[in-house]
């Protein structure tokens, strides 16, 4: 399924007066327009936001997910703190959604929610509305992670609704997804499953505890499922060692020479877990890769967990390097003139996993353009390098650029302004979901998840880390911060990253 502090003492600012943002601020205007799309996607009877809507804001989809619902909740908090809506409107909107959530059919033993609901009547989707195919209701670990993250934001930002949110959040047990017997190629043990069905599905599954689990587990560190790992550790539902059991890269040996490139790194141990601190190097930039090389996997958990601050020698090095490599790819390697690559709509129709192939472990990669230009650096003596990549019509996804705001605000604003000025990239709900910058073809629709990432990134930037302040509690910080703080990624401390500087 789709594709992010200091002690909570000082910056507690609430309501429309919580931030002195100029009305002329481009980020403020982007947030106002983006929020308009969220309102248009939200059913007035249930308070559930649709998955997507047409670019003219006229036709929302008839399905939604826990991630989408969570994104609407945290977006309402951001809209309040930016003065886009009043305190009372934010409270009313969030309260309505919580009331509907409390009555949604879900898996009671785990407290988890199904992946697809009809926002019009809050029923579980069993027939896919777009093609009539049968849907076996599924309960995803990562999608429930984003819903739980949003509920934590509500508890921190709207204390008057804390009781309603807690009734939904408290029964959510991420330990239900944890498989202590699951192993990785580097020998670590204990991983989160992708999810489960509560009725037997077609295809591969593992029956256990009265449900049918997916056969896959999440075993990569730089991927969005780490939000579920953080939540489980913070709640004491899974062991702290689970953070180290995922892989920074696959092993550096010929058995894994199918991965994108040969990693370099060192072996170490954390809490008794053997960890291979591997990293990749692309065009002079060293980083720990994600699976697909996209911004969503790398940076969305950082919207909620202050990873760079808590892990200055791990995420504090990796996040800037990830942003720099995305900029380097768009501007200097592929020479698109724009940057920001992450799963989003396909300008030609449908949905696609966009990314920077060189930045992901998947050897087939997430392409950055419609022609699928691939990168193959080889793998030492195990696999020769392929022909140089040829790039064509690059597909830029604006939400990916917004996620980079903490690490390259000047380049982000310049990139977005150029997209809006030169291409048909902006509509009544803000930036359209994806733009093929060579041909000018645009996916003129809005996805609520992508819009929610934009809202979250702007909110953190303009409203003093509103999502992080609201999400983090002393108990959570005590459980998670030391894990991030003790690790050193194989990423240089003082990498030269000129891509992060605004060019005037």
C-alpha positions as CSV (number, residue, x, y, z in Angstrom):
1,X,0.0,0.0,0.0
2,X,1.0,3.6,-0.4
3,X,3.5,5.3,-0.5
4,X,7.5,10.9,8.6
5,X,12.2,17.4,19.6
6,X,13.0,19.3,22.2
7,X,11.0,18.7,25.4
8,X,7.5,19.9,25.1
9,X,7.7,23.1,27.0
10,X,8.0,26.3,25.0
11,X,6.4,26.3,21.6
12,X,2.8,25.5,22.5
13,X,0.9,27.8,20.2
14,X,-2.7,27.1,19.3
15,X,-5.3,28.6,17.0
16,X,-5.3,31.2,14.3
17,X,-3.0,33.4,16.3
18,X,-0.4,30.6,16.8
19,X,1.8,31.8,14.0
20,X,2.7,35.2,12.5
21,X,2.7,34.1,8.9
22,X,2.4,36.8,6.3
23,X,-0.6,36.4,4.0
24,X,1.9,36.8,1.1
25,X,3.9,33.8,2.1
26,X,3.9,31.3,-0.8
27,X,3.8,28.4,1.7
28,X,0.7,29.9,3.4
29,X,-1.0,30.3,0.1
30,X,-0.1,26.7,-0.9
31,X,-1.5,25.4,2.4
32,X,-4.8,27.4,1.9
33,X,-5.3,26.0,-1.6
34,X,-4.3,22.5,-0.6
35,X,-6.7,22.5,2.3
36,X,-9.5,23.5,-0.1
37,X,-8.9,20.2,-1.9
38,X,-9.2,18.3,1.4
39,X,-12.5,19.9,2.2
40,X,-13.8,19.1,-1.3
41,X,-12.8,15.4,-0.8
42,X,-14.5,15.1,2.6
43,X,-18.1,13.7,2.9
44,X,-20.1,16.2,5.0
45,X,-22.2,13.3,6.5
46,X,-19.4,11.1,7.7
47,X,-16.3,13.4,7.9
48,X,-14.3,10.8,6.0
49,X,-12.0,12.1,3.2
50,X,-12.0,10.4,-0.2
51,X,-8.8,8.9,-1.6
52,X,-8.7,11.3,-4.5
53,X,-10.6,13.9,-6.5
54,X,-10.6,15.4,-10.0
55,X,-8.6,18.5,-10.5
56,X,-11.6,20.8,-10.7
57,X,-12.7,19.5,-7.2
58,X,-15.9,18.1,-8.6
59,X,-15.7,14.3,-8.3
60,X,-14.3,12.6,-5.2
61,X,-13.6,8.9,-5.2
62,X,-15.9,6.5,-3.4
63,X,-13.2,4.8,-1.4
64,X,-10.8,5.8,1.4
65,X,-8.2,4.3,3.7
66,X,-6.9,4.6,7.3
67,X,-4.0,6.6,5.9
68,X,-6.3,9.0,4.1
69,X,-8.4,9.5,7.2
70,X,-5.4,10.1,9.3
71,X,-4.1,12.6,6.8
72,X,-7.3,14.6,7.0
73,X,-7.1,14.7,10.8
74,X,-3.6,16.1,10.9
75,X,-4.3,18.5,8.0
76,X,-7.2,20.0,10.0
77,X,-4.8,20.6,12.9
78,X,-2.4,22.3,10.5
79,X,-5.2,24.4,8.9
80,X,-6.2,25.6,12.4
81,X,-2.7,26.6,13.4
82,X,-2.1,28.4,10.1
83,X,-5.3,30.4,10.6
84,X,-7.0,28.9,7.6
85,X,-9.9,27.6,9.7
86,X,-11.0,28.6,13.1
87,X,-10.5,26.6,16.3
88,X,-14.2,25.7,16.4
89,X,-14.2,24.5,12.8
90,X,-11.2,22.3,13.4
91,X,-12.7,20.9,16.5
92,X,-16.0,20.2,14.7
93,X,-14.3,18.5,11.8
94,X,-12.0,16.3,13.8
95,X,-14.7,15.4,16.3
96,X,-17.0,14.3,13.4
97,X,-14.3,12.1,11.9
98,X,-13.5,10.6,15.3
99,X,-17.2,9.8,15.9
100,X,-17.4,8.0,12.6
101,X,-14.1,6.1,13.2
102,X,-15.4,4.9,16.6
103,X,-18.3,3.2,14.8
104,X,-16.4,1.8,11.8
105,X,-16.2,-2.0,11.5
106,X,-12.7,-3.1,12.3
107,X,-10.8,-6.1,13.7
108,X,-11.5,-5.9,17.4
109,X,-8.8,-8.2,18.8
110,X,-6.0,-6.0,17.3
111,X,-7.9,-2.7,17.2
112,X,-6.9,-2.3,13.5
113,X,-8.9,-0.9,10.6
114,X,-9.6,-2.3,7.2
115,X,-7.8,-0.7,4.2
116,X,-10.8,0.5,2.3
117,X,-14.0,2.1,3.3
118,X,-16.7,4.0,1.4
119,X,-16.6,7.6,2.7
120,X,-20.2,8.1,1.9
121,X,-21.6,5.6,4.3
122,X,-18.5,4.3,6.2
123,X,-19.0,0.7,5.0
124,X,-16.1,-1.7,4.3
125,X,-15.4,-1.9,0.5
126,X,-15.8,-5.4,-0.8
127,X,-16.2,-4.6,-4.5
128,X,-13.7,-2.2,-6.0
129,X,-15.7,0.7,-7.4
130,X,-13.5,1.4,-10.4
131,X,-13.7,-2.1,-12.0
132,X,-16.1,-4.2,-10.0
133,X,-13.5,-6.7,-8.8
134,X,-13.8,-8.5,-5.5
135,X,-11.9,-7.1,-2.5
136,X,-10.9,-9.3,0.4
137,X,-10.8,-6.8,3.3
138,X,-7.2,-6.3,4.4
139,X,-5.7,-4.7,7.4
140,X,-2.3,-3.0,6.7
141,X,0.4,-2.4,9.3
142,X,1.7,0.8,7.7
143,X,-1.8,2.2,6.9
144,X,-2.9,1.7,10.4
145,X,0.4,3.3,11.5
146,X,-0.5,6.6,9.8
147,X,-3.9,6.5,11.3
148,X,-2.4,6.0,14.8
149,X,0.1,8.8,14.1
150,X,-2.8,11.1,13.3
151,X,-4.7,10.1,16.5
152,X,-1.6,11.0,18.5
153,X,-1.5,14.4,16.8
154,X,-5.1,15.0,17.7
155,X,-4.4,14.0,21.4
156,X,-1.6,16.5,21.6
157,X,-3.1,19.3,19.6
158,X,-6.8,19.1,20.7
159,X,-6.8,18.1,24.3
160,X,-10.6,18.5,24.4
161,X,-10.9,15.6,22.0
162,X,-8.2,13.5,23.7
163,X,-10.7,11.1,25.2
164,X,-12.4,10.4,21.8
165,X,-9.1,9.8,20.1
166,X,-7.7,7.6,22.9
167,X,-10.7,5.3,22.7
168,X,-9.7,4.5,19.1
169,X,-5.9,4.6,19.6
170,X,-5.5,2.7,22.8
171,X,-6.8,-0.7,21.4
172,X,-4.5,-0.5,18.4
173,X,-1.8,-3.1,19.1
174,X,1.1,-3.1,16.6
175,X,2.5,-6.1,18.4
176,X,-0.2,-8.1,16.5
177,X,1.8,-7.5,13.3
178,X,5.2,-8.4,14.9
179,X,6.8,-11.7,14.0
180,X,9.7,-12.5,16.3
181,X,10.7,-15.5,14.1
182,X,11.1,-13.5,10.9
183,X,14.7,-13.2,9.8
184,X,16.6,-11.0,7.3
185,X,19.4,-11.8,4.9
186,X,21.9,-10.3,7.5
187,X,20.6,-12.7,10.2
188,X,18.6,-10.3,12.3
189,X,15.3,-11.6,13.7
190,X,12.0,-9.9,14.4
191,X,10.0,-8.0,11.8
192,X,6.6,-6.4,11.1
193,X,4.3,-8.2,8.7
194,X,2.8,-6.3,5.8
195,X,-0.7,-7.0,7.3
196,X,-3.4,-9.6,7.5
197,X,-6.9,-10.6,6.4
198,X,-9.5,-11.8,8.8
199,X,-11.0,-14.1,6.1
200,X,-8.9,-16.4,3.9
201,X,-7.6,-14.5,0.9
202,X,-6.5,-15.8,-2.5
203,X,-2.7,-16.2,-2.9
204,X,0.0,-16.5,-0.3
205,X,-0.9,-16.2,3.4
206,X,0.0,-17.6,6.8
207,X,-2.8,-18.6,9.1
208,X,-2.1,-17.7,12.7
209,X,-3.9,-16.2,15.7
210,X,-7.2,-16.5,13.9
211,X,-6.2,-14.4,10.9
212,X,-4.2,-14.8,7.6
213,X,-1.0,-12.8,7.6
214,X,0.8,-11.7,4.5
215,X,3.9,-13.7,3.5
216,X,6.0,-10.6,3.3
217,X,7.7,-8.7,6.2
218,X,9.1,-5.2,6.2
219,X,12.9,-5.6,6.5
220,X,14.3,-2.3,5.2
221,X,15.1,0.6,7.5
222,X,14.5,3.6,5.1
223,X,10.9,2.8,4.3
224,X,7.6,4.3,5.5
225,X,6.6,1.2,7.7
226,X,9.1,2.4,10.3
227,X,6.3,4.7,11.6
228,X,4.5,1.5,12.7
229,X,7.8,0.3,14.3
230,X,8.2,3.5,16.2
231,X,4.6,3.3,17.4
232,X,4.9,-0.2,18.6
233,X,8.1,0.5,20.4
234,X,6.8,3.7,22.0
235,X,3.7,1.8,23.3
236,X,5.7,-1.1,24.6
237,X,4.0,-3.5,22.2
238,X,7.2,-4.7,20.3
239,X,10.8,-4.8,21.6
240,X,13.2,-1.9,21.1
241,X,15.5,-4.2,19.2
242,X,13.0,-4.3,16.3
243,X,14.4,-0.9,15.2
244,X,17.8,-2.5,14.6
245,X,16.5,-5.7,13.0
246,X,15.7,-4.0,9.7
247,X,18.5,-3.6,7.1
248,X,20.3,-0.4,6.3
249,X,21.3,-2.1,3.0
250,X,21.4,-5.7,1.9
251,X,24.7,-7.5,2.5
252,X,27.8,-6.7,0.5
253,X,28.4,-10.0,-1.2
254,X,27.7,-11.6,-4.5
255,X,24.6,-13.4,-3.2
256,X,22.9,-10.0,-3.2
257,X,24.6,-8.5,-6.2
258,X,21.1,-8.1,-7.7
259,X,20.6,-5.0,-5.6
260,X,21.1,-1.6,-7.2
261,X,24.7,-1.2,-6.4
262,X,27.5,-2.5,-4.1
263,X,27.1,-1.1,-0.6
264,X,30.0,0.0,1.5
265,X,29.9,0.0,5.3
266,X,30.9,-1.6,8.5
267,X,29.6,-4.1,11.1
268,X,28.5,-3.0,14.5
269,X,26.2,-4.1,17.3
270,X,23.3,-2.3,19.0
271,X,21.4,-3.8,22.0
272,X,22.9,-7.1,21.1
273,X,21.7,-7.0,17.5
274,X,24.4,-7.3,14.7
275,X,23.9,-4.4,12.3
276,X,25.5,-3.9,8.9
277,X,25.8,-0.1,8.5
278,X,25.8,-0.1,4.7
279,X,25.3,2.9,2.4
280,X,25.2,3.8,-1.3
281,X,27.1,6.5,-3.2
282,X,25.5,8.3,-6.2
283,X,27.2,11.2,-8.0
284,X,29.4,11.9,-5.0
285,X,26.6,11.8,-2.4
286,X,26.6,9.0,0.2
287,X,23.3,7.9,1.8
288,X,21.4,5.0,3.2
289,X,19.0,4.0,0.5
290,X,15.3,3.3,0.6
291,X,13.8,0.5,-1.3
292,X,12.6,2.5,-4.3
293,X,14.6,5.7,-4.1
294,X,11.7,8.0,-3.4
295,X,11.1,10.8,-1.0
296,X,7.9,9.3,0.6
297,X,9.7,6.3,2.0
298,X,12.6,8.4,3.3
299,X,10.9,11.4,4.7
300,X,7.3,10.9,5.6
301,X,7.9,9.5,9.1
302,X,10.1,12.5,9.8
303,X,6.9,14.6,9.7
304,X,6.0,13.2,13.1
305,X,9.2,11.8,14.7
306,X,12.1,14.4,14.8
307,X,14.5,11.9,13.4
308,X,17.3,14.3,12.4
309,X,17.3,15.9,15.9
310,X,17.1,12.6,17.8
311,X,19.6,10.8,15.6
312,X,22.2,13.5,14.6
313,X,24.7,10.8,13.4
314,X,22.1,8.7,11.6
315,X,19.0,10.5,10.2
316,X,20.6,13.9,10.8
317,X,23.1,12.9,8.1
318,X,20.9,10.8,5.9
319,X,17.9,13.1,5.4
320,X,19.9,16.0,4.0
321,X,21.9,13.6,1.8
322,X,18.7,12.1,0.5
323,X,17.3,15.5,-0.5
324,X,20.6,16.5,-2.1
325,X,20.7,13.4,-4.2
326,X,17.1,13.9,-5.4
327,X,18.0,17.5,-6.4
328,X,21.2,16.3,-8.0
329,X,19.3,13.8,-10.1
330,X,16.6,16.2,-11.3
331,X,18.8,19.1,-12.1
332,X,22.2,17.8,-13.0
333,X,22.0,14.1,-13.9
334,X,18.7,13.7,-15.7
335,X,18.6,17.5,-16.4
336,X,14.9,17.8,-16.1
337,X,15.1,21.3,-14.7
338,X,12.9,20.3,-11.8
339,X,13.1,17.7,-8.9
340,X,11.0,15.7,-6.4
341,X,10.2,12.1,-7.1
342,X,7.8,9.9,-5.2
343,X,4.9,7.5,-5.9
344,X,1.9,9.5,-7.1
345,X,-0.4,9.7,-10.0
346,X,0.7,8.9,-13.6
347,X,0.1,11.9,-15.9
348,X,-1.0,9.3,-18.5
349,X,-3.6,7.9,-16.1
350,X,-3.6,5.7,-13.0
351,X,-1.0,5.5,-10.4
352,X,2.8,4.9,-10.6
353,X,5.8,4.5,-8.3
354,X,8.2,7.3,-9.2
355,X,11.6,7.7,-7.6
356,X,15.3,7.9,-8.4
357,X,16.4,4.4,-9.5
358,X,20.0,4.9,-8.3
359,X,18.8,5.8,-4.8
360,X,16.8,2.6,-4.2
361,X,17.9,-1.0,-3.4
362,X,15.3,-2.4,-5.9
363,X,17.4,-3.3,-8.9
364,X,14.5,-2.5,-11.2
365,X,14.1,0.8,-9.5
366,X,11.3,3.3,-9.3
367,X,11.9,5.4,-12.5
368,X,11.9,9.2,-12.5
369,X,10.5,9.5,-16.0
370,X,7.8,8.0,-18.2
371,X,10.4,6.2,-20.4
372,X,11.8,4.4,-17.4
373,X,15.4,5.3,-17.7
374,X,17.4,2.9,-15.4
375,X,20.7,3.2,-13.6
376,X,23.1,0.3,-13.2
377,X,26.3,0.9,-11.4
378,X,27.2,-2.8,-11.3
379,X,28.4,-4.7,-8.2
380,X,32.1,-4.9,-8.2
381,X,33.4,-8.2,-9.6
382,X,29.9,-9.8,-9.1
383,X,28.1,-7.8,-11.8
384,X,29.4,-5.5,-14.5
385,X,27.9,-2.0,-14.8
386,X,25.3,-1.5,-17.4
387,X,25.0,1.2,-20.1
388,X,24.6,4.7,-18.9
389,X,21.0,5.7,-18.1
390,X,19.1,7.7,-20.6
391,X,16.4,9.9,-19.2
392,X,13.5,11.4,-20.9
393,X,10.2,12.9,-19.8
394,X,10.7,13.4,-16.0
395,X,7.7,13.1,-13.7
396,X,7.9,15.5,-10.8
397,X,5.6,15.0,-7.8
398,X,5.2,18.2,-5.8
399,X,4.5,16.5,-2.4
400,X,8.1,15.1,-2.6
401,X,9.6,18.5,-2.8
402,X,7.5,19.7,0.1
403,X,8.8,16.9,2.3
404,X,12.3,18.4,1.8
405,X,11.4,21.7,3.5
406,X,13.4,21.1,6.7
407,X,16.6,20.4,4.7
408,X,16.5,22.7,1.7
409,X,13.8,25.4,2.1
410,X,15.3,27.8,-0.5
411,X,15.7,25.1,-3.2
412,X,12.2,23.8,-2.4
413,X,10.5,27.2,-2.8
414,X,12.5,27.9,-6.0
415,X,11.5,24.5,-7.5
416,X,7.9,24.9,-6.7
417,X,7.7,28.5,-8.0
418,X,9.3,27.3,-11.2
419,X,6.9,24.5,-11.6
420,X,3.9,26.8,-11.1
421,X,5.3,29.5,-13.4
422,X,6.4,27.4,-16.3
423,X,4.0,24.5,-16.4
424,X,0.2,23.9,-16.0
425,X,1.0,22.5,-12.5
426,X,-1.4,24.4,-10.3
427,X,-5.1,24.3,-9.8
428,X,-7.9,25.2,-7.4
429,X,-6.6,22.7,-4.8
430,X,-2.9,23.6,-5.1
431,X,-0.3,21.7,-7.0
432,X,-1.7,18.9,-9.2
433,X,-0.4,15.5,-8.2
434,X,2.2,14.8,-10.8
435,X,3.7,16.7,-13.8
436,X,5.6,15.2,-16.8
437,X,8.0,18.2,-17.1
438,X,9.2,17.4,-20.6
439,X,5.9,16.9,-22.4
440,X,3.9,19.1,-20.1
441,X,1.4,16.3,-19.4
442,X,-0.2,16.8,-16.0
443,X,-2.1,14.4,-13.7
444,X,-4.9,16.9,-13.0
445,X,-6.2,15.3,-9.8
446,X,-5.4,15.4,-6.1
447,X,-4.6,12.5,-3.8
448,X,-5.6,13.1,-0.2
449,X,-2.4,11.4,1.1
450,X,-0.2,13.5,-1.0
451,X,-2.1,16.6,-0.1
452,X,-1.8,15.7,3.6
453,X,1.9,15.3,3.3
454,X,2.0,18.9,1.8
455,X,-0.1,20.2,4.7
456,X,2.1,18.4,7.3
457,X,5.3,19.7,5.8
458,X,4.0,23.3,5.6
459,X,2.6,23.1,9.1
460,X,5.9,22.0,10.6
461,X,7.7,24.7,8.8
462,X,5.4,27.6,9.5
463,X,3.8,26.5,12.8
464,X,6.8,25.5,14.8
465,X,6.8,21.7,14.2
466,X,3.1,21.4,15.0
467,X,2.9,17.7,14.0
468,X,6.0,16.7,15.9
469,X,5.1,18.7,19.0
470,X,1.6,17.1,19.1
471,X,2.8,13.6,18.3
472,X,5.7,13.3,20.7
473,X,5.0,12.5,24.4
474,X,7.6,12.1,27.1
475,X,7.0,8.3,27.2
476,X,7.4,8.0,23.4
477,X,10.6,10.1,23.5
478,X,12.0,8.1,26.3
479,X,11.5,4.8,24.4
480,X,12.5,5.9,20.9
481,X,15.0,8.8,21.1
482,X,17.9,6.7,22.6
483,X,17.6,4.2,19.7
484,X,18.1,6.8,17.1
485,X,20.8,8.6,19.1
486,X,23.1,5.7,19.6
487,X,23.5,4.8,15.9
488,X,26.0,6.1,13.3
489,X,25.1,5.6,9.7
490,X,27.9,5.1,7.2
491,X,27.3,8.6,5.9
492,X,30.0,11.3,6.3
493,X,29.4,13.9,9.0
494,X,30.4,16.8,6.9
495,X,29.4,15.9,3.4
496,X,29.6,18.7,0.9
497,X,26.0,19.1,-0.3
498,X,25.9,22.3,-2.4
499,X,22.5,21.1,-3.8
500,X,20.9,22.2,-0.5
501,X,22.0,25.8,-1.0
502,X,19.7,28.2,-2.8
503,X,21.3,29.3,-6.1
504,X,20.6,33.0,-6.8
